[in-house]
Amino acid sequence: MMDTNLRPAPRAFELRRQSDDLVYRFERCTGPSGHAGFKRTDGDHWIIRHELLGWIAGDWGSDEVFGRPWDLLAVQSGEVPPEGIWVSRKGPKSYVYELVYL
């Protein structure tokens, strides 16, 4: 896992889906409420820091969670989304990704 205390906060990362190597790129961006998050470059999909849940793939306007880190509890959330394994759900399907900073 990356030690974010030793380098500047990352500006971008990729979520790499393990089942088929699909890659989604996210870049640091300011959301509608003025809070910083990471927005997917091909649509209005966000990785945000939720007050109670820590870093999640979710929507600014609701508490619905579409994805989250697999190995970390919310209380372990740092200043940036953690590298490593993330899981998501889309309807009845689930996917496993690896979050990698660029």
Z-matrix of the N, CA and C atoms (Angstrom, degrees):
N
C 1 1.444
C 2 1.530 1 108.69
N 3 1.329 2 116.78 1 142.82
C 4 1.446 3 122.43 2 -176.48
C 5 1.523 4 111.40 3 -73.45
N 6 1.329 5 116.82 4 137.19
C 7 1.462 6 121.69 5 174.59
C 8 1.516 7 107.62 6 -91.12
N 9 1.338 8 117.11 7 101.61
C 10 1.458 9 121.11 8 -174.87
C 11 1.519 10 112.52 9 -73.76
N 12 1.333 11 119.02 10 -7.71
C 13 1.457 12 120.72 11 177.58
C 14 1.518 13 111.75 12 -75.85
N 15 1.314 14 118.44 13 -15.34
C 16 1.455 15 121.74 14 -175.47
C 17 1.517 16 113.65 15 -97.26
N 18 1.301 17 118.95 16 -10.88
C 19 1.460 18 121.34 17 -179.50
C 20 1.517 19 110.47 18 -144.43
N 21 1.345 20 116.59 19 163.85
C 22 1.467 21 119.04 20 -179.06
C 23 1.529 22 111.46 21 -61.56
N 24 1.316 23 114.84 22 156.36
C 25 1.463 24 119.29 23 177.82
C 26 1.523 25 109.33 24 -58.56
N 27 1.328 26 117.03 25 134.59
C 28 1.467 27 120.37 26 -178.47
C 29 1.520 28 111.65 27 -66.25
N 30 1.313 29 115.72 28 148.81
C 31 1.453 30 122.03 29 179.30
C 32 1.522 31 111.96 30 -98.11
N 33 1.349 32 116.63 31 -18.07
C 34 1.460 33 119.21 32 -177.01
C 35 1.526 34 110.17 33 -155.23
N 36 1.320 35 114.37 34 155.35
C 37 1.457 36 120.40 35 173.32
C 38 1.523 37 108.86 36 -151.31
N 39 1.316 38 115.28 37 169.38
C 40 1.449 39 121.67 38 174.95
C 41 1.516 40 109.74 39 -120.01
N 42 1.328 41 115.12 40 144.24
C 43 1.458 42 121.57 41 166.16
C 44 1.520 43 105.40 42 -104.11
N 45 1.329 44 116.37 43 117.22
C 46 1.465 45 123.00 44 -176.45
C 47 1.523 46 108.80 45 -107.40
N 48 1.331 47 115.29 46 112.93
C 49 1.469 48 119.80 47 -177.60
C 50 1.517 49 109.60 48 -73.16
N 51 1.308 50 116.48 49 128.13
C 52 1.460 51 121.21 50 -172.90
C 53 1.519 52 113.46 51 -75.20
N 54 1.320 53 118.70 52 -27.18
C 55 1.459 54 120.17 53 -175.66
C 56 1.524 55 113.76 54 -73.64
N 57 1.331 56 117.44 55 -28.84
C 58 1.473 57 119.48 56 -175.79
C 59 1.532 58 114.07 57 -144.93
N 60 1.327 59 118.10 58 10.52
C 61 1.465 60 123.80 59 177.17
C 62 1.530 61 114.36 60 65.56
N 63 1.324 62 118.02 61 16.96
C 64 1.459 63 120.68 62 173.07
C 65 1.525 64 108.44 63 -63.65
N 66 1.329 65 117.35 64 139.77
C 67 1.464 66 121.64 65 -177.14
C 68 1.526 67 109.37 66 -123.97
N 69 1.319 68 115.29 67 130.55
C 70 1.461 69 122.39 68 171.67
C 71 1.520 70 107.52 69 -113.15
N 72 1.344 71 116.51 70 131.79
C 73 1.458 72 121.28 71 178.81
C 74 1.520 73 109.21 72 -103.18
N 75 1.333 74 115.43 73 137.50
C 76 1.457 75 122.69 74 178.16
C 77 1.522 76 108.87 75 -122.49
N 78 1.339 77 116.39 76 142.71
C 79 1.465 78 121.71 77 177.55
C 80 1.521 79 109.30 78 -127.57
N 81 1.344 80 114.72 79 146.71
C 82 1.462 81 120.20 80 178.49
C 83 1.527 82 108.39 81 -59.84
N 84 1.336 83 115.28 82 136.35
C 85 1.450 84 120.89 83 -175.28
C 86 1.522 85 108.40 84 -156.81
N 87 1.320 86 117.30 85 158.09
C 88 1.457 87 121.84 86 175.48
C 89 1.511 88 108.93 87 -94.93
N 90 1.324 89 115.86 88 127.94
C 91 1.451 90 121.57 89 -178.59
C 92 1.512 91 113.22 90 -80.69
N 93 1.315 92 117.36 91 178.78
C 94 1.461 93 122.00 92 -176.10
C 95 1.522 94 114.02 93 -60.91
N 96 1.317 95 117.88 94 -27.23
C 97 1.466 96 120.43 95 -179.59
C 98 1.525 97 112.83 96 -91.14
N 99 1.338 98 116.47 97 3.55
C 100 1.457 99 120.53 98 -179.61
C 101 1.520 100 113.90 99 90.00
N 102 1.330 101 118.04 100 -1.18
C 103 1.459 102 121.82 101 178.60
C 104 1.527 103 110.52 102 -86.77
N 105 1.315 104 115.82 103 147.58
C 106 1.459 105 120.48 104 178.12
C 107 1.518 106 110.41 105 -78.32
N 108 1.300 107 115.39 106 144.45
C 109 1.452 108 123.15 107 175.78
C 110 1.514 109 108.29 108 -156.34
N 111 1.298 110 116.60 109 -165.59
C 112 1.460 111 122.19 110 177.40
C 113 1.519 112 107.75 111 -127.03
N 114 1.342 113 116.08 112 122.72
C 115 1.459 114 122.19 113 -176.06
C 116 1.524 115 109.71 114 -105.48
N 117 1.326 116 115.82 115 136.53
C 118 1.460 117 120.23 116 177.36
C 119 1.521 118 109.02 117 -67.64
N 120 1.320 119 116.87 118 139.00
C 121 1.463 120 120.97 119 -172.91
C 122 1.518 121 113.31 120 -72.52
N 123 1.326 122 118.80 121 -15.76
C 124 1.468 123 120.26 122 -177.49
C 125 1.527 124 113.20 123 -109.88
N 126 1.318 125 118.43 124 15.60
C 127 1.460 126 119.51 125 179.04
C 128 1.519 127 111.90 126 173.79
N 129 1.315 128 114.70 127 -177.76
C 130 1.464 129 120.72 128 -176.97
C 131 1.533 130 110.18 129 -92.71
N 132 1.333 131 115.36 130 64.71
C 133 1.460 132 123.01 131 178.87
C 134 1.520 133 107.05 132 -121.27
N 135 1.335 134 116.78 133 135.79
C 136 1.459 135 120.93 134 -169.69
C 137 1.521 136 112.87 135 -126.96
N 138 1.326 137 115.48 136 148.26
C 139 1.457 138 124.06 137 162.35
C 140 1.525 139 104.31 138 -108.31
N 141 1.329 140 116.15 139 117.99
C 142 1.461 141 121.06 140 -172.99
C 143 1.526 142 110.08 141 -129.92
N 144 1.314 143 115.17 142 160.84
C 145 1.469 144 120.03 143 176.02
C 146 1.520 145 108.27 144 -97.64
N 147 1.308 146 115.51 145 106.65
C 148 1.462 147 123.01 146 179.95
C 149 1.527 148 107.97 147 -82.29
N 150 1.309 149 116.41 148 140.33
C 151 1.470 150 122.09 149 -176.64
C 152 1.533 151 112.92 150 -55.35
N 153 1.318 152 117.48 151 -40.91
C 154 1.463 153 120.88 152 -177.03
C 155 1.530 154 113.90 153 -101.70
N 156 1.321 155 117.22 154 -30.42
C 157 1.465 156 121.71 155 -171.97
C 158 1.517 157 114.64 156 -97.17
N 159 1.327 158 117.80 157 -9.47
C 160 1.467 159 120.38 158 -175.09
C 161 1.526 160 109.67 159 78.29
N 162 1.312 161 116.87 160 -152.31
C 163 1.470 162 121.54 161 -177.31
C 164 1.523 163 110.13 162 -74.18
N 165 1.330 164 115.30 163 128.55
C 166 1.459 165 121.90 164 179.43
C 167 1.526 166 109.94 165 -141.85
N 168 1.309 167 116.19 166 160.36
C 169 1.458 168 121.38 167 162.49
C 170 1.518 169 104.01 168 -88.61
N 171 1.317 170 116.23 169 118.06
C 172 1.458 171 118.60 170 -174.61
C 173 1.506 172 112.24 171 -163.98
N 174 1.307 173 114.13 172 -171.34
C 175 1.450 174 123.07 173 -177.38
C 176 1.522 175 108.81 174 -112.71
N 177 1.324 176 116.23 175 136.48
C 178 1.470 177 120.79 176 -179.24
C 179 1.517 178 111.57 177 -58.26
N 180 1.326 179 117.88 178 -32.89
C 181 1.457 180 120.50 179 -171.82
C 182 1.515 181 115.75 180 -91.76
N 183 1.322 182 118.39 181 2.09
C 184 1.468 183 119.28 182 -178.50
C 185 1.523 184 109.96 183 -147.20
N 186 1.307 185 115.14 184 174.60
C 187 1.472 186 120.86 185 176.59
C 188 1.524 187 111.52 186 -97.52
N 189 1.334 188 117.57 187 11.44
C 190 1.461 189 120.30 188 -179.63
C 191 1.526 190 110.04 189 -69.95
N 192 1.317 191 116.03 190 132.91
C 193 1.467 192 122.56 191 -178.85
C 194 1.522 193 108.57 192 -109.00
N 195 1.338 194 116.08 193 127.75
C 196 1.461 195 121.58 194 177.58
C 197 1.522 196 111.68 195 -102.92
N 198 1.326 197 117.30 196 -20.20
C 199 1.456 198 121.19 197 179.55
C 200 1.519 199 109.85 198 -168.32
N 201 1.351 200 114.62 199 162.01
C 202 1.470 201 118.84 200 -179.36
C 203 1.519 202 109.58 201 -164.44
N 204 1.340 203 116.39 202 163.69
C 205 1.462 204 119.48 203 175.63
C 206 1.530 205 109.86 204 -62.57
N 207 1.292 206 116.92 205 142.45
C 208 1.460 207 121.35 206 -177.60
C 209 1.522 208 112.25 207 -80.42
N 210 1.326 209 118.05 208 -40.88
C 211 1.462 210 122.23 209 -169.19
C 212 1.521 211 116.02 210 -98.51
N 213 1.331 212 119.16 211 1.98
C 214 1.461 213 120.51 212 -175.64
C 215 1.521 214 112.03 213 -122.17
N 216 1.304 215 115.09 214 142.56
C 217 1.458 216 120.78 215 171.82
C 218 1.523 217 109.02 216 -84.36
N 219 1.325 218 117.22 217 160.26
C 220 1.465 219 121.39 218 -179.66
C 221 1.522 220 111.80 219 -56.17
N 222 1.330 221 117.68 220 -37.11
C 223 1.462 222 120.72 221 -178.09
C 224 1.529 223 111.76 222 -68.74
N 225 1.316 224 117.98 223 -14.16
C 226 1.460 225 121.83 224 178.47
C 227 1.526 226 112.09 225 -92.53
N 228 1.335 227 117.89 226 0.47
C 229 1.461 228 121.15 227 -177.72
C 230 1.520 229 111.08 228 -66.53
N 231 1.316 230 115.31 229 130.57
C 232 1.453 231 121.07 230 177.02
C 233 1.516 232 111.12 231 -94.11
N 234 1.304 233 115.30 232 -157.75
C 235 1.466 234 121.71 233 -177.42
C 236 1.525 235 113.01 234 -77.62
N 237 1.315 236 117.64 235 -16.45
C 238 1.466 237 122.19 236 179.17
C 239 1.531 238 108.72 237 -134.59
N 240 1.331 239 116.88 238 158.02
C 241 1.469 240 118.75 239 178.02
C 242 1.528 241 110.25 240 -58.62
N 243 1.321 242 117.46 241 138.66
C 244 1.458 243 119.50 242 -176.37
C 245 1.523 244 113.28 243 -74.92
N 246 1.329 245 115.49 244 141.69
C 247 1.452 246 120.13 245 171.27
C 248 1.518 247 108.71 246 -68.15
N 249 1.314 248 115.78 247 157.45
C 250 1.456 249 120.30 248 176.58
C 251 1.511 250 111.66 249 118.48
N 252 1.313 251 115.48 250 -156.97
C 253 1.454 252 122.21 251 -172.83
C 254 1.530 253 111.28 252 -79.65
N 255 1.328 254 114.45 253 130.59
C 256 1.456 255 123.59 254 172.76
C 257 1.522 256 107.94 255 -122.89
N 258 1.319 257 116.77 256 150.10
C 259 1.457 258 121.48 257 175.23
C 260 1.521 259 108.43 258 -122.24
N 261 1.336 260 115.01 259 150.53
C 262 1.459 261 119.37 260 179.09
C 263 1.519 262 109.14 261 -138.03
N 264 1.308 263 114.45 262 165.46
C 265 1.451 264 120.20 263 172.72
C 266 1.517 265 108.57 264 -135.49
N 267 1.304 266 114.43 265 142.84
C 268 1.459 267 121.55 266 175.74
C 269 1.522 268 105.79 267 -139.00
N 270 1.317 269 115.54 268 102.46
C 271 1.462 270 119.31 269 -173.22
C 272 1.522 271 109.45 270 60.76
N 273 1.326 272 117.41 271 -129.73
C 274 1.463 273 119.68 272 -178.65
C 275 1.530 274 113.78 273 -84.05
N 276 1.326 275 118.54 274 0.83
C 277 1.463 276 121.67 275 -176.80
C 278 1.525 277 111.51 276 -102.44
N 279 1.314 278 115.27 277 147.55
C 280 1.466 279 122.06 278 174.08
C 281 1.515 280 108.74 279 -123.58
N 282 1.339 281 116.30 280 149.72
C 283 1.461 282 121.81 281 179.94
C 284 1.524 283 109.38 282 -133.72
N 285 1.316 284 115.70 283 153.51
C 286 1.456 285 122.55 284 175.64
C 287 1.522 286 107.21 285 -115.33
N 288 1.350 287 115.37 286 131.20
C 289 1.461 288 122.67 287 -178.73
C 290 1.526 289 109.06 288 -125.53
N 291 1.322 290 114.76 289 162.06
C 292 1.456 291 120.16 290 166.91
C 293 1.517 292 107.24 291 -116.98
N 294 1.341 293 116.59 292 126.36
C 295 1.455 294 121.23 293 176.97
C 296 1.521 295 107.63 294 -89.74
N 297 1.344 296 115.92 295 123.74
C 298 1.461 297 122.26 296 -176.86
C 299 1.520 298 108.29 297 -130.50
N 300 1.341 299 116.78 298 124.68
C 301 1.459 300 120.51 299 176.59
C 302 1.514 301 111.20 300 -75.59
N 303 1.320 302 115.63 301 145.27
C 304 1.476 303 121.45 302 -178.74
C 305 1.507 304 110.60 303 -96.12
